[in-house]
Amino acid sequence: MASPVARGGRRRRVLNQEAPGASAISFSTFATAEADAPRYGEQASVEHHPQVTDFVPRKMRTMMLTLAVGIGTAAGAEALAHFADEIAARTPGVSAEALSGRVAAGAVAWASAVELLLAAMLAKVIFSLRRHRVDDYHGRYRVWRWMVWGCVLASANAVVGAQTVIAKAAAAATGFSFTASASEWWLAPAAIVGAWIFVRLILEVAECKMALTAVLLAAVCYGAAAVGTLGFSPSLGGWGDAVARIAPLVGHTFGLVGLMFFGRYVVLDVQGLIEHASRPAAPGKPKKKKKAERIAETSESKATVEMKSHQSREEAHDADRSEEDSDEDEDGGAVRRLSKADRKRLRKQNRAA
């Protein structure tokens, strides 16, 4: 009989031999379960992804906040440039040129580029919806494609500033310059293309009054900027040039807000949440019938006339039959055939009765 010490040693040897296998099995099972488990939750599935139209602003406070930030950035940058000398005198190591030429101008350029890119994205969303409108017989939705490319190019130019180089190169090549900065060389083509886009855009956003107002204000700001660029801006107590410099950024802000309003209008219109008044039918010339329709109507009228004549003949025949039957004798004798004059006289008597 084995001693307790020997039995304990044997039990430990068996446990030591079985433990590695059990631990390996449990680890492999856990690794398989972990590999089969999804890495993302149910809310990350495609059904729960946000749609593109979800990024179109719906609340009025978003538009007002965008307007306040854009106008505030323009006003703050111009105030910094206007008081750059005083700020530089009180701040050691800071020059007025750095404040006005880098900080203020950089803030305006950055804000303009961001707003124009946002406007391009909104125009793309509006284009993707408006192109499916069934009553747009003139293809007015194409203006949004021009808006996308125009906003992208304007955003890049807001940072690069290529218009100055183009104007100087054109003035040097032609030897003609209407203004000292030769701004007319880039301003005239931009005004022509911009006016064409503006007219089509007005026709497009006229349904939404808020969007129409914002777009008109943006056009006023661009006009003021063009006048200031040509050097015809009023003095306004020394702030005339400042107003002309911040007018483009303010115009971008109004244009972006206008696209926000119209994008919201289009999304709600697609969802059927906007009521439209019924349009009365426009009076016009009577529409000419096609040849096939005229032939069909003629054949139908002929068939109707033939049918009526056939019915009248049948009625006359039935009347003759009834007149012949009425000539039978009371005793059920043979029928005496009436003459044509007798039948005519009998019909007149029946009509009189």
Sequence and secondary structure as in RCSB ss.txt:
>XXXX:A:sequence
MASPVARGGRRRRVLNQEAPGASAISFSTFATAEADAPRYGEQASVEHHPQVTDFVPRKMRTMMLTLAVGIGTAA
GAEALAHFADEIAARTPGVSAEALSGRVAAGAVAWASAVELLLAAMLAKVIFSLRRHRVDDYHGRYRVWRWMVWG
CVLASANAVVGAQTVIAKAAAAATGFSFTASASEWWLAPAAIVGAWIFVRLILEVAECKMALTAVLLAAVCYGAA
AVGTLGFSPSLGGWGDAVARIAPLVGHTFGLVGLMFFGRYVVLDVQGLIEHASRPAAPGKPKKKKKAERIAETSE
SKATVEMKSHQSREEAHDADRSEEDSDEDEDGGAVRRLSKADRKRLRKQNRAA
>XXXX:A:secstr
   HHHHHHHHHHHHHHHHHHHHHHHHHHHHHHHHHS SS GGGSGGGS  GGGGS  SHHHHHHHHHHHHHHHH
HHHHHHHTHHHHHHHSTT  HHIIIIIIIHHHHHHHHHHHHHHHHHHHHHHHHHHTT TT TT GGGHHHHHHHH
HHHHHHHHHH HHHHHHHHHHHHH   SSTT THHHHHHHHHHHHHHHHHHHHHHTT HHHHHHHHHHHHHHHHH
HHHHTT    TTTTHHHHHHHHHHHHHHHHHHHHHHHHHHHHHHHTT S                HHHHHHHHHH
HHHHHHHHHHHHHHHHHHHHHHHHHHTS TTS       HHHHHHHHHHHHH 
